[in-house]
Amino acid sequence: MNDVPALDALSALPAVQAQAVLLDVSKTNSDQDLGEIWSIRSALVRKLRLILGIHKDYSGTITNVTAIQEDKWPPNFRLPIHRYRRRARNVAAMRDAVDEAPAAPVPAARGLTLAIEGTFDSAELEPRIEAIRALLAAAGASRYTINLSLDEVVPAMSPHR
Protein backbone atom coordinates (compact mmCIF):
# COMPACT_ATOMS: atom_id res chain seq x y z
CA MET A 1 0.00 0.00 0.00
CA ASN A 2 1.23 3.44 -0.80
CA ASP A 3 1.48 6.34 1.62
CA VAL A 4 -2.05 6.82 3.02
CA PRO A 5 -2.54 10.00 5.10
CA ALA A 6 -4.32 9.84 8.43
CA LEU A 7 -8.07 10.35 8.25
CA ASP A 8 -8.04 13.47 10.42
CA ALA A 9 -5.28 14.93 8.22
CA LEU A 10 -7.37 14.22 5.11
CA SER A 11 -10.44 15.82 6.73
CA ALA A 12 -8.42 18.94 7.56
CA LEU A 13 -7.48 19.53 3.90
CA PRO A 14 -9.53 21.82 1.64
CA ALA A 15 -12.02 19.85 -0.45
CA VAL A 16 -10.11 20.14 -3.75
CA GLN A 17 -6.85 18.91 -2.20
CA ALA A 18 -8.66 16.15 -0.30
CA GLN A 19 -10.26 15.00 -3.57
CA ALA A 20 -6.83 14.78 -5.25
CA VAL A 21 -5.33 12.86 -2.34
CA LEU A 22 -8.28 10.45 -2.02
CA LEU A 23 -8.37 9.95 -5.79
CA ASP A 24 -4.70 8.97 -5.75
CA VAL A 25 -5.12 6.68 -2.73
CA SER A 26 -8.35 5.10 -4.09
CA LYS A 27 -6.61 4.03 -7.30
CA THR A 28 -4.41 1.56 -5.41
CA ASN A 29 -6.50 0.75 -2.31
CA SER A 30 -10.00 -0.66 -1.94
CA ASP A 31 -12.55 0.93 0.37
CA GLN A 32 -12.14 -2.02 2.70
CA ASP A 33 -8.36 -1.53 2.85
CA LEU A 34 -8.76 2.18 3.58
CA GLY A 35 -11.35 1.36 6.24
CA GLU A 36 -8.89 -0.97 7.95
CA ILE A 37 -6.10 1.61 7.78
CA TRP A 38 -8.33 4.36 9.19
CA SER A 39 -10.21 2.03 11.62
CA ILE A 40 -13.61 2.89 10.17
CA ARG A 41 -16.21 0.93 8.23
CA SER A 42 -15.84 0.74 4.48
CA ALA A 43 -19.27 2.41 4.18
CA LEU A 44 -17.76 5.57 5.67
CA VAL A 45 -14.91 5.41 3.16
CA ARG A 46 -17.52 5.17 0.41
CA LYS A 47 -19.30 8.18 1.94
CA LEU A 48 -16.04 10.17 1.84
CA ARG A 49 -15.47 9.23 -1.80
CA LEU A 50 -18.99 10.25 -2.80
CA ILE A 51 -18.73 13.59 -0.98
CA LEU A 52 -15.52 14.25 -2.89
CA GLY A 53 -17.14 13.16 -6.18
CA ILE A 54 -15.10 9.98 -6.69
CA HIS A 55 -17.18 7.11 -8.07
CA LYS A 56 -16.14 3.45 -8.34
CA ASP A 57 -17.84 0.51 -9.97
CA TYR A 58 -18.34 -2.88 -8.32
CA SER A 59 -14.90 -4.07 -9.39
CA GLY A 60 -13.27 -1.15 -7.54
CA THR A 61 -12.23 0.76 -10.64
CA ILE A 62 -12.71 4.52 -10.57
CA THR A 63 -15.31 5.29 -13.22
CA ASN A 64 -16.11 8.97 -12.77
CA VAL A 65 -15.01 12.08 -10.92
CA THR A 66 -17.79 14.62 -10.43
CA ALA A 67 -18.24 17.86 -8.55
CA ILE A 68 -17.42 17.96 -4.86
CA GLN A 69 -20.31 18.36 -2.43
CA GLU A 70 -18.79 21.43 -0.76
CA ASP A 71 -21.59 21.73 1.78
CA LYS A 72 -20.76 18.27 3.17
CA TRP A 73 -16.99 18.74 3.44
CA PRO A 74 -15.38 18.16 5.91
CA PRO A 75 -17.44 15.06 6.72
CA ASN A 76 -19.61 15.10 9.80
CA PHE A 77 -18.84 11.76 11.43
CA ARG A 78 -16.90 11.00 14.54
CA LEU A 79 -13.87 8.79 14.65
CA PRO A 80 -14.27 5.50 16.53
CA ILE A 81 -12.11 6.64 19.48
CA HIS A 82 -14.53 9.51 20.09
CA ARG A 83 -17.45 7.10 20.09
CA TYR A 84 -15.64 4.78 22.48
CA ARG A 85 -14.82 7.58 24.93
CA ARG A 86 -18.37 8.96 24.80
CA ARG A 87 -19.82 5.48 25.34
CA ALA A 88 -17.49 4.92 28.31
CA ARG A 89 -18.63 8.22 29.86
CA ASN A 90 -22.29 7.28 29.32
CA VAL A 91 -21.79 3.86 30.91
CA ALA A 92 -20.06 5.44 33.93
CA ALA A 93 -22.90 7.96 34.27
CA MET A 94 -25.46 5.17 34.07
CA ARG A 95 -23.63 3.19 36.77
CA ASP A 96 -23.64 6.26 39.03
CA ALA A 97 -27.34 6.79 38.37
CA VAL A 98 -28.09 3.15 39.19
CA ASP A 99 -26.19 3.44 42.48
CA GLU A 100 -28.21 6.52 43.46
CA ALA A 101 -31.64 5.45 42.27
CA PRO A 102 -33.78 3.01 44.25
CA ALA A 103 -34.31 -0.33 42.60
CA ALA A 104 -37.53 -0.37 40.61
CA PRO A 105 -39.60 -3.53 40.66
CA VAL A 106 -38.96 -5.69 37.64
CA PRO A 107 -42.17 -6.48 35.78
CA ALA A 108 -42.95 -10.13 35.23
CA ALA A 109 -41.87 -11.37 31.84
CA ARG A 110 -44.76 -12.16 29.58
CA GLY A 111 -44.64 -14.80 26.95
CA LEU A 112 -47.43 -15.75 24.62
CA THR A 113 -50.67 -13.79 24.84
CA LEU A 114 -53.58 -14.96 22.72
CA ALA A 115 -57.03 -13.40 22.53
CA ILE A 116 -59.89 -14.53 20.34
CA GLU A 117 -62.79 -12.14 20.46
CA GLY A 118 -65.84 -11.88 18.28
CA THR A 119 -68.95 -13.75 17.29
CA PHE A 120 -68.32 -16.92 15.29
CA ASP A 121 -70.45 -19.76 14.07
CA SER A 122 -69.31 -23.23 15.08
CA ALA A 123 -67.62 -23.88 11.71
CA GLU A 124 -65.45 -20.75 12.18
CA LEU A 125 -64.71 -21.42 15.86
CA GLU A 126 -63.65 -25.08 15.54
CA PRO A 127 -60.38 -24.44 13.56
CA ARG A 128 -59.39 -21.71 16.01
CA ILE A 129 -59.79 -24.02 18.99
CA GLU A 130 -57.94 -26.76 17.09
CA ALA A 131 -55.05 -24.33 16.47
CA ILE A 132 -54.85 -23.63 20.22
CA ARG A 133 -54.78 -27.38 20.88
CA ALA A 134 -51.91 -27.81 18.39
CA LEU A 135 -50.03 -24.92 20.00
CA LEU A 136 -50.37 -26.46 23.46
CA ALA A 137 -49.26 -29.87 22.19
CA ALA A 138 -46.03 -28.31 20.85
CA ALA A 139 -45.39 -26.10 23.91
CA GLY A 140 -43.98 -28.83 26.14
CA ALA A 141 -43.80 -27.96 29.85
CA SER A 142 -44.95 -24.32 29.57
CA ARG A 143 -47.57 -23.09 32.01
CA TYR A 144 -50.58 -20.96 31.07
CA THR A 145 -53.36 -19.03 32.72
CA ILE A 146 -56.61 -19.17 30.78
CA ASN A 147 -60.03 -17.54 30.98
CA LEU A 148 -62.41 -19.18 28.55
CA SER A 149 -65.94 -17.94 28.04
CA LEU A 150 -68.24 -19.45 25.45
CA ASP A 151 -71.71 -17.91 25.16
CA GLU A 152 -74.31 -19.08 22.68
CA VAL A 153 -75.97 -16.24 20.81
CA VAL A 154 -79.68 -16.95 20.56
CA PRO A 155 -81.98 -14.67 18.54
CA ALA A 156 -84.67 -12.94 20.62
CA MET A 157 -87.58 -14.59 18.75
CA SER A 158 -86.27 -18.13 19.09
CA PRO A 159 -88.74 -20.93 19.96
CA HIS A 160 -86.16 -22.39 22.39
CA ARG A 161 -86.73 -19.68 25.00
Backbone as CSV, one residue per row, in Angstrom:
resi,resn,N_x,N_y,N_z,CA_x,CA_y,CA_z,C_x,C_y,C_z
1,MET,0.841,-1.177,0.000,0.000,0.000,0.000,0.886,1.239,0.000
2,ASN,0.437,2.217,-0.745,1.230,3.443,-0.804,0.983,4.296,0.432
3,ASP,1.552,5.462,0.459,1.483,6.342,1.620,0.068,6.896,1.769
4,VAL,-0.678,6.401,2.773,-2.052,6.822,3.016,-2.027,7.803,4.192
5,PRO,-2.534,9.027,3.996,-2.544,9.996,5.099,-3.548,9.584,6.168
6,ALA,-3.371,10.104,7.352,-4.322,9.843,8.431,-5.667,10.463,8.070
7,LEU,-6.727,9.879,8.581,-8.068,10.345,8.249,-8.306,11.776,8.732
8,ASP,-7.838,12.099,9.937,-8.044,13.467,10.421,-7.230,14.473,9.609
9,ALA,-6.066,14.048,9.079,-5.280,14.930,8.217,-5.996,15.157,6.891
10,LEU,-6.605,14.098,6.354,-7.367,14.218,5.111,-8.571,15.140,5.316
11,SER,-9.261,14.996,6.444,-10.436,15.820,6.728,-10.074,17.284,6.924
12,ALA,-8.841,17.553,7.329,-8.419,18.937,7.562,-8.059,19.662,6.267
13,LEU,-7.850,18.916,5.180,-7.484,19.530,3.901,-8.682,20.234,3.270
14,PRO,-8.434,21.250,2.439,-9.526,21.820,1.641,-10.088,20.744,0.710
15,ALA,-11.326,20.881,0.314,-12.019,19.846,-0.449,-11.296,19.470,-1.741
16,VAL,-10.770,20.431,-2.471,-10.108,20.141,-3.746,-8.839,19.318,-3.515
17,GLN,-8.056,19.678,-2.501,-6.847,18.912,-2.197,-7.202,17.521,-1.670
18,ALA,-8.233,17.443,-0.835,-8.659,16.149,-0.303,-9.124,15.236,-1.437
19,GLN,-9.818,15.796,-2.425,-10.258,15.003,-3.567,-9.061,14.434,-4.307
20,ALA,-8.023,15.249,-4.537,-6.833,14.782,-5.251,-6.127,13.682,-4.468
21,VAL,-6.001,13.867,-3.167,-5.327,12.856,-2.341,-6.131,11.567,-2.320
22,LEU,-7.456,11.656,-2.083,-8.277,10.450,-2.020,-8.375,9.771,-3.379
23,LEU,-8.373,10.537,-4.447,-8.369,9.953,-5.786,-7.111,9.131,-5.999
24,ASP,-5.962,9.675,-5.607,-4.698,8.967,-5.750,-4.679,7.700,-4.887
25,VAL,-5.126,7.820,-3.656,-5.119,6.677,-2.729,-6.136,5.621,-3.156
26,SER,-7.288,6.040,-3.688,-8.345,5.101,-4.087,-7.980,4.299,-5.324
27,LYS,-7.023,4.768,-6.111,-6.611,4.025,-7.298,-5.905,2.733,-6.918
28,THR,-5.202,2.738,-5.787,-4.410,1.561,-5.405,-4.945,0.836,-4.184
29,ASN,-5.955,1.383,-3.513,-6.504,0.747,-2.308,-8.015,0.624,-2.428
30,SER,-8.541,-0.486,-1.962,-9.995,-0.656,-1.936,-10.571,0.109,-0.749
31,ASP,-11.889,0.278,-0.754,-12.554,0.934,0.368,-12.343,0.145,1.653
32,GLN,-12.348,-1.165,1.537,-12.142,-2.017,2.704,-10.736,-1.830,3.271
33,ASP,-9.733,-1.763,2.390,-8.357,-1.530,2.849,-8.235,-0.181,3.554
34,LEU,-8.818,0.847,2.963,-8.764,2.177,3.582,-9.505,2.187,4.918
35,GLY,-10.613,1.460,4.981,-11.353,1.363,6.239,-10.518,0.714,7.332
36,GLU,-9.767,-0.316,6.974,-8.894,-0.972,7.954,-7.760,-0.052,8.383
37,ILE,-7.188,0.691,7.446,-6.098,1.614,7.778,-6.601,2.709,8.714
38,TRP,-7.784,3.248,8.415,-8.329,4.361,9.191,-9.180,3.904,10.376
39,SER,-9.386,2.609,10.544,-10.209,2.032,11.619,-11.649,2.534,11.558
40,ILE,-12.200,2.543,10.353,-13.607,2.889,10.168,-14.219,1.858,9.237
41,ARG,-15.525,1.854,9.138,-16.215,0.932,8.225,-15.997,1.375,6.783
42,SER,-16.033,0.413,5.896,-15.840,0.741,4.484,-16.989,1.608,3.959
43,ALA,-18.154,1.553,4.595,-19.268,2.413,4.184,-18.927,3.887,4.400
44,LEU,-18.169,4.183,5.440,-17.760,5.570,5.670,-16.707,6.007,4.656
45,VAL,-15.869,5.082,4.223,-14.908,5.408,3.162,-15.675,5.729,1.879
46,ARG,-16.683,4.934,1.593,-17.519,5.167,0.412,-18.205,6.529,0.514
47,LYS,-18.676,6.884,1.720,-19.299,8.185,1.935,-18.304,9.311,1.645
48,LEU,-17.077,9.169,2.121,-16.038,10.174,1.837,-15.818,10.320,0.336
49,ARG,-15.705,9.189,-0.349,-15.474,9.234,-1.797,-16.604,9.955,-2.505
50,LEU,-17.844,9.643,-2.121,-18.988,10.250,-2.804,-19.082,11.742,-2.511
51,ILE,-18.746,12.157,-1.299,-18.730,13.586,-0.984,-17.707,14.305,-1.859
52,LEU,-16.578,13.651,-2.078,-15.520,14.251,-2.891,-15.702,13.982,-4.384
53,GLY,-16.815,13.343,-4.768,-17.143,13.156,-6.178,-16.376,12.049,-6.862
54,ILE,-15.862,11.090,-6.116,-15.098,9.977,-6.691,-16.007,8.753,-6.708
55,HIS,-16.256,8.225,-7.907,-17.177,7.107,-8.072,-16.420,5.875,-8.562
56,LYS,-16.723,4.725,-7.948,-16.139,3.447,-8.344,-17.250,2.506,-8.773
57,ASP,-16.887,1.541,-9.632,-17.844,0.509,-9.968,-17.656,-0.667,-9.000
58,TYR,-18.385,-1.743,-9.239,-18.337,-2.876,-8.317,-16.999,-3.602,-8.313
59,SER,-16.220,-3.420,-9.353,-14.904,-4.066,-9.386,-13.851,-3.226,-8.668
60,GLY,-14.206,-2.010,-8.245,-13.270,-1.153,-7.535,-12.527,-0.188,-8.428
61,THR,-12.870,-0.145,-9.700,-12.234,0.763,-10.643,-12.928,2.114,-10.591
62,ILE,-12.142,3.180,-10.567,-12.711,4.523,-10.566,-13.317,4.785,-11.932
63,THR,-14.603,5.110,-11.952,-15.312,5.290,-13.218,-15.591,6.743,-13.547
64,ASN,-15.705,7.596,-12.518,-16.110,8.969,-12.774,-15.663,9.851,-11.615
65,VAL,-15.310,11.084,-11.941,-15.012,12.082,-10.917,-15.917,13.267,-11.211
66,THR,-16.811,13.552,-10.251,-17.788,14.623,-10.434,-17.496,15.758,-9.464
67,ALA,-18.402,16.690,-9.416,-18.235,17.863,-8.551,-18.240,17.458,-7.077
68,ILE,-17.508,18.196,-6.303,-17.422,17.964,-4.859,-18.662,18.543,-4.200
69,GLN,-19.177,17.857,-3.213,-20.308,18.360,-2.433,-19.728,19.240,-1.323
70,GLU,-19.475,20.488,-1.664,-18.793,21.426,-0.764,-19.518,21.580,0.575
71,ASP,-20.842,21.534,0.539,-21.594,21.729,1.778,-21.426,20.573,2.765
72,LYS,-20.937,19.430,2.292,-20.760,18.268,3.168,-19.303,18.038,3.555
73,TRP,-18.406,18.895,3.103,-16.994,18.737,3.436,-16.589,19.766,4.470
74,PRO,-15.879,19.467,5.498,-15.384,18.155,5.906,-16.533,17.280,6.414
75,PRO,-16.352,15.971,6.354,-17.444,15.057,6.724,-17.828,15.224,8.189
76,ASN,-19.073,14.909,8.454,-19.609,15.102,9.796,-19.811,13.764,10.495
77,PHE,-18.757,12.980,10.635,-18.843,11.759,11.431,-17.683,11.728,12.405
78,ARG,-17.914,11.062,13.487,-16.901,10.999,14.540,-16.026,9.780,14.337
79,LEU,-14.788,9.922,14.716,-13.875,8.794,14.650,-14.219,7.787,15.738
80,PRO,-13.891,6.522,15.565,-14.269,5.496,16.531,-13.789,5.778,17.954
81,ILE,-12.617,6.381,18.135,-12.113,6.636,19.483,-13.023,7.612,20.213
82,HIS,-13.606,8.568,19.479,-14.533,9.510,20.091,-15.785,8.779,20.554
83,ARG,-16.268,7.866,19.719,-17.450,7.104,20.092,-17.169,6.247,21.318
84,TYR,-15.996,5.645,21.363,-15.644,4.785,22.480,-15.578,5.597,23.771
85,ARG,-14.930,6.754,23.729,-14.821,7.578,24.933,-16.185,8.070,25.392
86,ARG,-17.036,8.490,24.449,-18.369,8.963,24.803,-19.184,7.823,25.404
87,ARG,-19.086,6.625,24.827,-19.819,5.477,25.338,-19.334,5.134,26.749
88,ALA,-18.028,5.218,26.988,-17.487,4.923,28.312,-18.008,5.935,29.336
89,ARG,-18.084,7.205,28.949,-18.629,8.220,29.858,-20.102,7.948,30.154
90,ASN,-20.869,7.566,29.128,-22.286,7.278,29.323,-22.492,6.076,30.235
91,VAL,-21.676,5.049,30.064,-21.791,3.863,30.915,-21.470,4.219,32.352
92,ALA,-20.418,5.019,32.567,-20.061,5.437,33.929,-21.189,6.260,34.540
93,ALA,-21.785,7.152,33.769,-22.896,7.957,34.272,-24.096,7.083,34.617
94,MET,-24.352,6.071,33.799,-25.462,5.165,34.070,-25.199,4.363,35.339
95,ARG,-23.952,3.923,35.546,-23.627,3.192,36.773,-23.846,4.068,37.992
96,ASP,-23.433,5.339,37.916,-23.638,6.256,39.026,-25.124,6.468,39.285
97,ALA,-25.897,6.587,38.226,-27.335,6.793,38.372,-27.994,5.569,38.990
98,VAL,-27.530,4.372,38.630,-28.086,3.149,39.190,-27.765,3.062,40.675
99,ASP,-26.561,3.472,41.064,-26.186,3.437,42.476,-27.047,4.384,43.307
100,GLU,-27.441,5.520,42.730,-28.212,6.521,43.458,-29.704,6.233,43.457
101,ALA,-30.209,5.655,42.407,-31.643,5.447,42.268,-32.078,4.187,43.015
102,PRO,-33.273,4.229,43.622,-33.782,3.012,44.255,-34.142,1.997,43.184
103,ALA,-34.026,0.745,43.549,-34.305,-0.325,42.595,-35.799,-0.366,42.288
104,ALA,-36.134,-0.302,41.032,-37.526,-0.367,40.606,-37.924,-1.830,40.500
105,PRO,-39.172,-2.141,40.788,-39.596,-3.532,40.657,-39.542,-3.963,39.192
106,VAL,-39.073,-5.154,38.992,-38.958,-5.693,37.640,-40.292,-6.324,37.273
107,PRO,-40.887,-5.884,36.166,-42.165,-6.475,35.784,-41.973,-7.931,35.368
108,ALA,-43.009,-8.716,35.602,-42.952,-10.129,35.234,-42.859,-10.251,33.719
109,ALA,-42.031,-11.151,33.276,-41.875,-11.369,31.841,-43.129,-12.057,31.314
110,ARG,-43.571,-11.572,30.183,-44.757,-12.159,29.575,-44.352,-12.892,28.316
111,GLY,-44.902,-14.024,28.150,-44.643,-14.796,26.954,-45.797,-14.626,25.987
112,LEU,-46.347,-15.724,25.583,-47.435,-15.752,24.615,-48.707,-15.168,25.215
113,THR,-49.347,-14.289,24.488,-50.669,-13.791,24.842,-51.550,-13.993,23.620
114,LEU,-52.684,-14.640,23.823,-53.578,-14.957,22.718,-54.984,-14.555,23.113
115,ALA,-55.639,-13.805,22.270,-57.030,-13.404,22.529,-57.833,-13.656,21.268
116,ILE,-58.951,-14.323,21.445,-59.894,-14.526,20.342,-61.195,-13.892,20.789
117,GLU,-61.571,-12.844,20.114,-62.788,-12.135,20.463,-63.649,-12.005,19.221
118,GLY,-64.928,-12.049,19.409,-65.841,-11.878,18.285,-66.989,-12.859,18.375
119,THR,-67.830,-12.820,17.384,-68.948,-13.753,17.289,-68.689,-14.649,16.093
120,PHE,-68.647,-15.950,16.332,-68.316,-16.918,15.291,-69.388,-17.993,15.264
121,ASP,-69.625,-18.564,14.086,-70.450,-19.758,14.069,-69.545,-20.949,14.372
122,SER,-70.103,-22.086,14.626,-69.310,-23.235,15.076,-68.278,-23.659,14.030
123,ALA,-68.575,-23.504,12.752,-67.620,-23.880,11.706,-66.403,-22.958,11.713
124,GLU,-66.569,-21.692,12.094,-65.447,-20.749,12.177,-64.653,-20.943,13.470
125,LEU,-65.350,-21.308,14.551,-64.711,-21.420,15.857,-63.886,-22.700,15.997
126,GLU,-64.334,-23.781,15.382,-63.653,-25.077,15.536,-62.182,-25.037,15.097
127,PRO,-61.795,-24.453,13.922,-60.376,-24.438,13.558,-59.525,-23.565,14.495
128,ARG,-60.144,-22.546,15.066,-59.389,-21.708,16.009,-59.056,-22.483,17.285
129,ILE,-60.028,-23.212,17.786,-59.787,-24.020,18.988,-58.808,-25.146,18.673
130,GLU,-58.887,-25.712,17.501,-57.937,-26.759,17.090,-56.520,-26.200,17.003
131,ALA,-56.370,-24.958,16.542,-55.052,-24.326,16.466,-54.471,-24.123,17.867
132,ILE,-55.316,-23.775,18.838,-54.849,-23.631,20.224,-54.397,-24.987,20.753
133,ARG,-55.150,-26.036,20.449,-54.779,-27.379,20.880,-53.425,-27.778,20.309
134,ALA,-53.185,-27.486,19.021,-51.907,-27.811,18.391,-50.768,-27.009,19.010
135,LEU,-51.028,-25.756,19.345,-50.029,-24.915,19.996,-49.646,-25.489,21.352
136,LEU,-50.637,-25.902,22.131,-50.370,-26.463,23.458,-49.645,-27.803,23.365
137,ALA,-49.938,-28.584,22.355,-49.256,-29.867,22.188,-47.778,-29.663,21.891
138,ALA,-47.431,-28.575,21.197,-46.030,-28.308,20.848,-45.288,-27.524,21.923
139,ALA,-46.001,-26.988,22.918,-45.393,-26.104,23.908,-44.576,-26.835,24.961
140,GLY,-44.772,-28.106,25.141,-43.984,-28.834,26.140,-44.454,-28.532,27.547
141,ALA,-43.509,-28.140,28.427,-43.802,-27.965,29.849,-44.180,-26.535,30.209
142,SER,-44.563,-25.699,29.264,-44.949,-24.325,29.569,-46.222,-24.305,30.398
143,ARG,-46.367,-23.249,31.190,-47.572,-23.088,32.015,-48.369,-21.897,31.494
144,TYR,-49.699,-21.993,31.599,-50.578,-20.957,31.072,-51.680,-20.640,32.078
145,THR,-52.145,-19.423,32.020,-53.360,-19.028,32.722,-54.388,-18.776,31.633
146,ILE,-55.611,-19.307,31.836,-56.607,-19.168,30.779,-57.946,-18.760,31.379
147,ASN,-58.643,-17.892,30.689,-60.034,-17.539,30.982,-60.803,-17.824,29.706
148,LEU,-61.675,-18.779,29.740,-62.414,-19.180,28.552,-63.890,-18.940,28.813
149,SER,-64.517,-18.219,27.922,-65.942,-17.943,28.041,-66.574,-18.223,26.689
150,LEU,-67.546,-19.087,26.688,-68.237,-19.445,25.453,-69.721,-19.219,25.698
151,ASP,-70.301,-18.253,24.999,-71.711,-17.914,25.162,-72.428,-18.121,23.839
152,GLU,-73.524,-18.869,23.888,-74.306,-19.083,22.681,-75.171,-17.856,22.440
153,VAL,-75.157,-17.391,21.186,-75.972,-16.242,20.809,-77.287,-16.778,20.252
154,VAL,-78.366,-16.464,20.959,-79.679,-16.949,20.560,-80.520,-15.742,20.149
155,PRO,-81.129,-15.784,18.959,-81.982,-14.670,18.545,-83.147,-14.484,19.521
156,ALA,-83.630,-13.274,19.663,-84.671,-12.942,20.623,-85.984,-13.671,20.339
157,MET,-86.309,-13.958,19.107,-87.575,-14.585,18.745,-87.440,-16.088,18.571
158,SER,-86.518,-16.701,19.254,-86.266,-18.132,19.091,-87.325,-18.952,19.834
159,PRO,-87.761,-20.085,19.272,-88.741,-20.927,19.955,-88.122,-21.666,21.143
160,HIS,-86.794,-21.681,21.277,-86.156,-22.390,22.389,-86.369,-21.679,23.692
161,ARG,-86.626,-20.398,23.738,-86.730,-19.678,24.999,-87.930,-18.836,25.058
